[in-house]
Amino acid sequence: MEILRTVSLSKRFDGRAALEDVSFSAERGEFLSILGPSGCGKTTLLRILIGLLPPDGGSVLLEGKEITHLPPDRRKMGIVFQNYALFENMTVRKNVEYAMRFRPSLRGEAGARADELLRQMGLTEHAGKYPSELSGGQQQRVAIARTLALNPEIVLFDEPMSALDVATRLSLRRELKELQRRFGTTMIYITHDQEEAFALSDRIMVMGEARIHQLDTPRGLLDRPADDYVRSFVLDNLKAKIDSLAAYMN
């Protein structure tokens, strides 16, 4: 069942198109990756979805209702930033609790909910630590727990693993898929990494030059690339990574 839809979104900066007639939908409970190189418009799209940036034209609908001009705290969405955006002067537990401070319906259970989310993220033993005492992967887990604390309908991820080492990225991939299954949350994931998108996604939206080139399942992209851009950016790059790994394994 559809949960999110955009209709003809557009955005320009200094006369240059960052988004041009971007229309797509996301299904409830799916993992949708937005895949594209730097400068293609994917982060601009994310900022419009969460309400941090107004579009020049077009609309955003959540569960069929117009939310284009609503503030972020009324959109039932959460975001995990690339730099984690944790409060350095708060412990891990306080960082997660703080997310619920301004939500009256959750305030009374903030402590218990924080403890449960930290348990699910494997962070219980780190609850009393400060962000500076954690690894990058542990900080990322705290940021995810803080976002999930508010029961968002949709969680947006802004290239959250780009600064992590390979082993940590692989571990977090598995955890994200398990969290999606457990919470049933729709996840929209920004990435420039073809392998990451294929490993995580139910569907992948390939962007380039401010527009969508193809929105399909990973298998659909492999079997039916829409144009030369998808064939080059997605398939050729993915094949190069596979060939490189195969050469190493041999």
C-alpha positions in Angstrom: 0.0 0.0 0.0 1.4 3.4 -1.0 2.6 5.6 1.9 4.5 8.4 0.2 4.1 10.1 -3.2 5.8 13.0 -4.9 4.3 14.8 -7.8 6.5 16.8 -10.3 8.9 18.1 -7.7 11.4 20.8 -8.9 14.1 22.8 -7.3 16.7 25.2 -8.7 19.8 26.8 -7.2 21.3 29.8 -8.9 19.3 29.0 -12.1 20.6 25.4 -12.2 18.1 22.5 -11.9 18.7 20.3 -8.8 15.4 18.5 -9.3 13.4 18.4 -12.5 9.8 16.9 -12.6 10.6 14.2 -9.9 7.6 12.0 -9.3 7.7 8.6 -7.5 5.9 6.7 -4.8 7.1 4.5 -1.9 5.2 1.5 -0.5 4.5 1.0 3.2 7.2 -1.2 4.8 9.5 -1.2 1.8 13.2 -0.4 1.7 13.7 2.1 -1.2 17.2 3.3 -2.1 17.8 6.5 -4.0 21.0 5.8 -5.9 23.1 8.4 -7.8 26.4 10.2 -8.0 27.2 13.4 -6.1 25.3 16.4 -7.5 22.4 14.4 -9.0 19.8 15.8 -6.7 19.3 12.9 -4.3 20.1 14.9 -1.1 18.0 17.8 -2.3 15.1 15.4 -2.7 15.7 14.0 0.8 15.7 17.5 2.4 12.4 18.4 0.6 10.8 15.1 1.8 11.8 15.7 5.5 10.7 19.4 5.3 14.2 21.1 5.6 13.9 22.6 2.1 10.9 23.9 0.2 10.4 22.8 -3.4 10.0 25.4 -6.2 7.2 23.4 -7.6 5.3 20.1 -7.1 4.0 18.4 -4.0 4.6 15.7 -1.4 1.8 13.5 -0.1 2.0 11.2 2.9 -0.8 8.6 3.1 -2.7 10.7 0.5 -2.5 14.0 2.4 -0.6 17.0 1.3 2.4 17.7 3.5 4.5 19.9 1.1 4.6 22.9 3.4 4.3 21.2 6.8 7.3 21.6 9.2 9.5 18.5 9.8 7.9 17.7 13.2 4.5 17.2 11.6 5.6 14.8 8.8 5.8 11.5 10.7 9.3 11.1 9.4 12.7 10.7 11.0 16.1 11.2 9.5 19.6 9.7 10.2 22.2 12.1 9.1 25.6 11.2 7.6 27.4 12.9 10.6 25.1 11.3 13.2 24.2 14.7 14.8 24.4 13.4 18.3 24.6 15.7 21.4 28.2 15.4 22.6 27.3 16.6 26.1 24.7 13.9 26.6 25.1 10.2 27.3 23.9 7.6 24.8 20.7 7.0 26.8 20.0 10.7 27.1 20.5 11.2 23.4 17.8 8.6 22.7 15.5 10.0 25.5 15.8 13.5 24.2 14.1 12.6 21.0 10.9 12.0 23.0 11.1 15.1 25.1 8.8 17.1 22.9 6.3 14.3 22.2 3.8 14.3 25.1 2.4 10.9 24.2 5.9 9.3 24.6 7.4 11.4 27.4 6.2 9.2 30.2 7.8 6.1 28.7 10.9 7.7 27.4 13.3 5.9 29.7 11.9 2.5 29.2 11.6 3.0 25.4 15.2 4.2 25.2 16.4 1.2 27.2 14.6 -1.2 24.9 15.9 0.4 21.7 19.4 0.4 23.0 19.0 -3.3 23.8 17.8 -4.0 20.3 20.7 -2.1 18.8 23.2 -3.9 21.0 24.1 -0.7 22.9 23.0 -1.5 26.5 26.6 -1.6 27.9 27.3 1.8 26.3 24.2 3.6 27.6 26.2 5.7 30.1 28.9 6.7 27.6 29.3 9.9 25.6 29.4 9.9 21.8 33.1 10.7 21.8 33.7 7.4 23.6 32.0 5.4 20.8 33.2 4.1 17.5 31.6 5.4 14.3 29.5 2.3 14.0 28.3 2.6 17.6 27.4 6.3 17.0 25.4 5.3 13.9 23.5 2.8 16.0 22.6 5.5 18.6 21.4 7.8 15.8 19.2 5.1 14.4 17.8 4.3 17.9 17.1 8.0 18.5 15.2 8.2 15.2 13.1 5.1 15.8 12.2 6.3 19.3 9.6 8.6 17.8 7.8 5.8 15.9 8.2 7.5 12.5 6.2 6.2 9.5 9.2 6.7 7.3 12.9 6.8 8.2 15.2 8.7 5.8 19.0 7.9 5.7 21.5 10.4 4.2 24.4 8.2 3.1 24.8 7.0 6.7 27.6 4.5 6.1 30.0 6.4 3.9 32.5 7.2 6.7 32.5 3.6 8.2 34.9 0.8 7.6 33.9 -2.1 5.4 33.3 -4.6 8.3 31.1 -2.1 10.2 29.1 -1.3 7.1 28.4 -5.0 6.4 27.2 -5.4 10.0 25.0 -2.4 9.9 23.4 -3.5 6.6 22.3 -6.7 8.3 21.0 -4.8 11.3 19.0 -2.3 9.1 17.3 -5.1 7.3 16.4 -6.8 10.6 15.1 -3.5 12.0 13.0 -3.0 8.9 11.5 -6.4 9.4 10.9 -5.9 13.1 9.4 -2.4 13.0 7.8 -2.6 9.6 9.0 1.0 9.0 9.4 2.4 5.5 13.0 3.2 4.9 14.3 5.6 2.2 18.1 5.3 1.8 20.3 7.8 0.0 23.5 6.3 -1.4 26.1 6.5 -4.2 27.1 2.9 -3.7 25.7 0.4 -6.2 26.6 -2.6 -4.1 25.0 -1.1 -1.0 21.8 -0.3 -2.9 21.5 -3.8 -4.3 22.2 -5.5 -0.9 19.6 -3.5 1.0 16.7 -2.6 -1.3 13.3 -3.8 -2.3 13.4 -1.2 -5.1 16.1 1.2 -6.3 15.5 4.7 -7.7 18.4 5.6 -10.0 18.9 9.4 -10.3 21.2 11.5 -12.5 21.2 15.1 -13.7 18.3 16.2 -11.5 15.8 13.5 -12.6 14.8 9.9 -12.2 16.1 7.5 -14.8 14.6 4.3 -13.5 12.7 3.0 -10.5 12.7 -0.8 -10.3 13.6 -3.8 -8.3 17.3 -4.8 -8.3 16.4 -7.7 -10.7 14.5 -5.3 -12.9 17.5 -3.0 -13.2 19.7 -5.9 -14.1 17.3 -7.3 -16.7 15.8 -4.2 -18.1 18.0 -1.1 -17.8 16.0 1.9 -19.0 18.8 3.8 -20.8 22.5 4.1 -21.3 22.9 6.1 -18.0 21.5 3.2 -15.9 23.5 0.7 -17.9 26.7 2.7 -17.3 26.3 4.1 -13.8 24.6 1.0 -12.2 25.4 -2.1 -14.2 28.9 -1.4 -15.4 30.1 -0.1 -12.0 28.5 -3.0 -10.2 30.1 -5.5 -12.6 33.5 -3.8 -12.2 33.2 -4.3 -8.4 32.2 -8.0 -8.8 35.1 -8.6 -11.3 37.6 -7.0 -8.9 36.4 -9.2 -6.1 36.5 -12.3 -8.3 40.1 -11.5 -9.3 41.1 -11.1 -5.7 39.4 -14.3 -4.6 41.2 -16.2 -7.4 
